[in-house]
Amino acid sequence: MSLLGRIRQRWRATVRRHSYSFFSSLGALMSHRVGTLMTVLVLGIAMLLPLGLHLTLLNLDRLELGEERWGALSVFMAPDTTQAQVDALAEELGSLDTVIEVTAVSPEQGLTEFRAHSGLGALELLEINPLPWVLSVVPAPGEGLEGRVEALSEALRGRAVVERVEYDRKWLERLERFLDLGRAAVTVLTLLFGVAVVVVVANTIRLDVAARADEIEVLALVGAWPAFIRQPFLYSGLWYGLLGGVTAMVLVNLGLEYLDGPLGRLLASYGEDTALAGLGLGETLALLGVGGVLGLAGAWIAVQRHLRELQPGGTLGRR
């Protein structure tokens, strides 16, 4: 037989062996349904916690709290200000290089929006509109934003047609800092629960290895290589990780489905129309991939340790 023929034959044998181990390991897990189910649920819950926090932050990011909005000024005009004066001030502010957007909100428009968001029907009884003209001024983002906002705010307060100037930078900055803290917490939880997944899989595979100690010794005596002995246990760890990832995915989708209704009604009362963002295709594949890798790592640790323990001098585990 030629060299190429021998390579093909060896390759086909390797593929058949791995295919058999891949599916037979799943069959072995299904033969112990209760134990497998309990282990998979533990793994799924461990993966669910950082995943749920990640999706929470993902949905908060959809609020689009961009830096350019942090210094947005609300300029409340004096009650007797005319539209011509408002338009003149808006044009003046819009011509500044430090301002990227100026929006004028008339008293009628403000009253309509307030009525729609507050749901207060008593406003219909008012004979006059108590709301003033309001200018929403968005400064250009960049270095020194806070100083530029303060300077512009002080300049506007000196105008006779301006009654009050407010800006909401502080609480938005604090919210963004909380989001940064949440992202750091996701990283820490992912590492901690990743270790927990490895430990759970390693302990489960350790029990499986101990139960099949006699079989492993026989395989070693007849000349089986360590890679051959490790193979079914590694695939079992892979299946545990994949099934744990699927369980986490199902649980998080059920949670999103449950929360979507109440959240939708809450946002609708504020005039918003949105839905919770779930796992995308890339995130789903990443979850399954990470789960599989963690399962493999746990199985490898358990098998390597116990192969060394089962063989005098630890020669089997090093081959």
Summary of the structure (lengths in Angstrom):
residues: 319
radius of gyration: 31.9
end to end distance: 29.2
largest distance: 101.4
contacts: 917
relative contact order: 0.14
helix: 74%
strand: 8%
